[in-house]
Amino acid sequence: MAAFLNAATKTLDIAIYDLRLDAGPGAAVLAAFDAAIKRGVVVRLMFNQDHAQVIPVPPPPEVDWEFIDRLKSIGVMIKPVPGVPDLMHHKYVVRDASLQQAAVWSGSTNWTNDSWTREENAVFTIASVEVAAAFLQNFEELWQKPVVATSGRFTAPWSTLDSTRVRPFFCPGRGLKLVHEMARSISSATKRIRICSPVITSGPILGALAEMVEHPGPDISGVYDATQMDEVQRQWQSQGMASWKIAAFQGITRAVKFGSKRSTPYAKGSVHDFMHAKILIADDYVYAGSFNLSHSGEQNAENVVLFQSQPVADLCAIYIDHVAATYGGRPLTEQ
């Protein structure tokens, strides 16, 4: 992360859900910000300020206000975004968006020591003027008007990087479009499907997966966070209209050997060791970013990058298979 920040020459625009960095990591990031400010880089940072979820999925942020004050003191511009009723759940950095060397850092990891040491997370860096422009448009929406519900209401085009096609999606504006694109990719897959998400609760995605596991077809496997899915299923039990989701999820996990990490239940001040990576693979399409495969994610401020690339899909599948095998999924020797 520090290396990515240190390469900035003009601008850094950061949107992050949770910001709590101690000791070495905090010092490294603070030094990178300080060096950027001193060489004339304009640095803006926004983060989620509040949380109103009934259950901790995703877990509430615990912003380190002392660290924020230190950033302000060296010249970083700060914008808290109210997370009520929906979360500012982005995790991205846009570097030098107006220059030819523009790049984006994006993925599932928050800026916390636990995220970088105890959780499973996936991060991508994308060197693209077009992709950076889309992320900057999303950033400016929230920076100018910090209201989650009105953000992401634009369609980003496909870009081509070497032989890889790339397209960003932003929620909530494109939330429904995104989940239906994911469901369509699942339903049309012929070779492989890989799921890596803390929770799997989106209706279109659950429905598409439930249909796919009933018939011979693509190779399906993945991993989720068992503690968080248990909490979700308890909530579903009190919602009559959600009973089909319990049956669908349990049918999927009976038919397919998913990995399931038994993480530490959320409590204020507790260790965060969740299975936190968020990737969906359908054949050679890869959806990756901050978006849990959840209904609530459609309303949050989220970002996903869609890659169309066999090499990227192969690499992500290897990662997911290793994480799944670690937590009781299909052993690597069987794949």
N, C-alpha and C positions, 0 to 999 in steps of 0.2 A: 504494500500500500504506500509506504513512504517513497519507494522508488517511482511509483506512478505519479505521486504528487510532485516529486522533485523534478520531473520532466516538463512541468508546466512553464510556459513562457509568457502567457497573457492572462488567462482566466482559469479558475477552478470553481465549478458549481456543484455542490454536494447536497444530496437529499438522503437522510439517514433516519431510520426509525428509532434506534436505541444507541446511545453514545455513553459508554462507561469504560474508560481505559485507565488501568492502573500501571504504575511502575514503568518497566521498559517499553511496552507497546505505547503507552500514553506519551512518554518522553519522545519516542521516535516520531509519532504523528505530530506532536506539538512542534518539534524541531523542523519538520517538513513544512508546516504551515508558516512558521516564523521565517524560514529561508525564502519561501515563495513571496511573502509580503515584502521582504527586504529587496527582492529583485524586481519588484513592481507588478507582481501578479495580483489581479483583483480576485479575492476569495469570498464566496458567499456560501453559507451553510444553513440549511433548514432541517428541522427535526420535529418529530411528533411530541406534543406537549402533554396531552391528556390521554386517558384510557377509560372506556366505559363498558367493556365487555363483562357479561355476567360470569362467564367461565374464561380462564386464561388461555385462550386459543385464538391468536397467538399470545404469548405471555406479555404482560404490560411492560413498557419501557421504564427504565429507571435512570433518567438522564442525570449525568454528573454535572450539576450546575457550577461547581467550582472550575471544572475543566472548560465549560462554556465561557465563563468569565475570563479565564486566561486567554482563550481564543479571541474574545472581544478586545482584550487589552493590547493584543499585538496587531489589531487591525482587521480581523475577520468580521465580515458582516453577518449578522445572525437573524434568523427568522423562525420563531416557533410556530408550528401549524397545529391548531386545535384538533385533537383526535376524537372529538365528540360530535356527532354520533359514530363517525367512521374514521378509521385510522389513516394517518400519513405513514404508510408502511414501506415506502421506497427504500432502496439501498443502492445508490449509484453515485458516480462521480463523472462529470463531463469536463474534459480537459481541452482548453484552447479550441472551443467550439467553432470560432470564426476562421481558424487557420487550416492550412492544408494538412497539418499533422494532427488534426483533431482526433480524439479518442474517447471511448467510454469504458468505465469500469463498472460492472453490474453483476448482481447475483443475489445469493440468499443471506449473506453474512452481515450481521450488525457489526458495529464498531465497539465490541466488548472483548474483554480477555477470554470469557467463556466461549464466545463465538469462534475465536481463533485457536482455542486449545482443547475444548471439551466437546464441541458440537461437530457434526458432519455438515459441511457447507460447500457450495460450489460457486466459483466466481469466474467471470469471463471478461477479457479485455478485447475491445473491438476498435480497430483503427479505421475510421470511416467518417468523412465529412457529413454524409447524408444521415447516418445513424446518430451522430453527435447533434445534428440540427434538430432531429426529432426529440431527443432527450432534452435539449435546451428549451424547446417549445413547451414541453411538459413542465420543466423547472420554472420557466417564466410565468406560466399560468398560476402556479401555487405561490410563487414569490410575490406577484403583483396582487393576487387575491387568494389569501390562504384559507380557502374553503374546499375541502376534499371533494364534495359532491359535484362541483362544477368543473373538475379537472379531467383531462384525458379525452376530451370530446373532439378528437380529430383522428384522421386515418393517416398513418405513416406508410409511405410506399416501400416496396421491395428495393433493396440495394444489392449489388453484386460485388463481393470481395474475392478476387481471384476466381475460384470456381464455386464459392459459397454464396448462396442467396440468403439475405438477412432482412428481417422485418420486425420492428418493435411494435408492441401493443401497450396501451396505457389504460388502466382502470381508474375510476369507475366508468369513464366515458365509453370505453370499448370492452367492458367486462363481459356482457352477454355475447358479443361477437367472439371474444376470445374463447370462452368455454365451449361455444358451439363449434368453433374451429378445432379445438382439442378433441371434442367428441367425434367430429367427422373424421379426423385423422385416426383416432382409435378404431372407428368402425370400418375404415377402408384399409387398415394395415393388413398386409399379407405375410410379412416376414417376422417382425418382432414388435413387442410393446414392452416398455420399461417405465415403471412408475417410481418416483422418489419424491415423497412429500410427507410432511409431518402429519397431515390429515388428508383424507379423501372423502369429501362431503358434498361436492358439487353435483346436483341432480343430473345434468346432462352427461357428466363424466362417469358417474356411478352407473347410470343406465347403459351407456355404451359398453363399459367394461363387463357388466353383468351379462349382456347379450354375447359378447365375444368369448367369455369363458365357458359358455354352454355348448359350443360347437368346436370341432377341430379347426385349427387355424394357426395364427402366428404364435410364436414363442412368447409367453407372457410371464413376467416376474417383476419384483420390485421390493420396496421397503417403505415403512411408515413408522411413526412414533406411537407405540402401543399405549402409553400413558395418556396422551392427548386424545387418541381415538376412543379410549374408554370413557373419557369425560364427555366427548361428543355423543356417544351412544346413550349415556345416561340422560343427557339433555333430550335426545330424540324420543326417549321413552315417555316423556311428558308431553310430547307433541303428536297428537293422533295422526296428522297428515304426513308425519315423517317416518311412520312405521315401515314403509316400503324401503326406506334407505337402510334400516337395520338389516332387513332380509337381504337386500342387494349386497351390502358390504360383507356380511357373513357368508353369503353364497360365493362371492369372489374369493375370499380368503380360504374357504374350504377347497375350492377348485384349484387354486394357484398357491404355491408355497412362497408366500411373502416373508421377508424379514420384518421383524417388529422390535424396535428398541424400547426396552423398559426404562425410560428416563426418570429422573428425579421429579416428583410432582412439584408444580410451581408453588412457591411460597415467597413472600417478600424477603429478600436477602439470601435466598437459597441458591445453590449451584444451578446453572442452566447447562444441561448436557443433552439437549433434545436432538433427535434426528431432524435436522433443520434444512437440509438441501431440498431444492424444489426443481425437479427436472421431469419432463415427460418426453419419452421417445416413441414415435410411431414410424416404423421402417426407417427412413433417412431424414425424418423431420424431428427436430429437437426444440422443445419449448423450455426456456430456462429464465429464471429471474427471482423476483421477490414474492411471487404469487403462490400461496398454498392452493391446492386443488379443492377450494371450498366456496360455498355460497357467499360467505361474508367477504371473501377476497374480491368478489365482483363489485362490492360497494366501497372497498378501501381504495386508497391511492396506491396502486401497484404497477410494476413494470415487468414485462416478459419480452424476451427476444426470441423470435422464431428463426431457427437456422435450417436451411435445406442443404444437407451435406452428409455424405456417407462417412468421411473421416471424422467429422465432429460427432456424428451419431455413434460411431464405433467407439470413440474415446469415452463418451458419456456412458455408454452401455457397460464398458469395462468398469468404470467407477461405480455405477449403481450395483452391478453384480457383486463387487467386492464388499460394498456396504451391506447389501442384503445378506450375503453369506456370513458376515460378522454377527448379525443379529437373528440367526436361525432360518434364514432363507435357503434357497437351493444351493448346495455346496458347489464351489467352482468346478470341481471335478466332474460334475454332472452336466456342465454347460458346454 
